[in-house]
Amino acid sequence: MDILQRRQDGRWRLIEVKSSASMKDEHVEDVAIQYRVVSNCGLDVASCHLATVNRGYVHGGSNIDPWRFFRIRNLTRRVQSLQPKLVFQLRSEFRVLGMDAEPDLPTGKHCVQPIVCEFYDHCKSSLTPFDVELSEDMYIIQRATAEAYLAGKSASTTTSETQPPQPTIEGTPGMPPTKPGSASVPTPSPAGIIRVTWQGDVPPQKWMNFYTKVLSKFATQSGLKIGLNVEIAPEGGVSNQKVDEIKVALRELGLSDTVNIDSK
């Protein structure tokens, strides 16, 4: 918290100052946590605000006018609406703080977004090959294959520069050229299969490969539907913390956080 301003009615105005020129979602959550802490300490907070840098401010050479240098937004309603969510999150966080050992959670994007976690260097040493994600337009090849490709590409460029340009012949390669005045015959599309379905079990270690090799070809098109039936039943059971983490992750993905739990 950066500024607590007392109003004329005796209540308080909370102002969080950021060096950013724009407001981000994590800024709102930051102010919401500060409001909760200050309110629980007994202060009567009337309003919550976020101050960001005003890009349009021009220094006139004299003292900086803070009311023009900053753009101040009133976040009171948004902060109050986040309080029920904070109750759930803080309970999970306090549960983690009370653990005898650090949580067994693999590293991922949540470690660096929206900011880099202060324990990232400690946890990333346990990074496994399954934590590395490759996009569908990236391929892994051996060095020898890459060098051979570059050598062949270089030789092809040299050959094209030394040979004179060849006349363009219309038609399909391997077929006679189209006679002048004759209409080209469109190539008929193959008799298509309109629907493909598959059902089976995918090991957790092969899920990213399954997506890359099978699903990524259709991910940018309409008509791809994926239904999941996930069962998590490790030896020793699943802790309440793990269940809470699953629910939070589902909500972050915009999915329903309703899970079925079987107790002993």
Secondary structure, DSSP 4 states (H G I P E B T S, - for coil): --EEEE-TTS-EEEEEE-S-SS--HHHHHHHHHHHHHHHHTT--EEEEEEEEE-TT----SSS--HHHHEEEEE-HHHHHHTHHHHHHHHHHHHHHHT-SS-------GGGTSSS--TTHHHHGGG--GGG----TT-----HHHHHHHHHHHHHHHHHHHHSPPPPP--S-TTSPPPPTTPPPPPPPPP-------------GGGHHHHIIIIIGGGTTSTT-----------TT---HHHHHHHHHHHHHTT----------
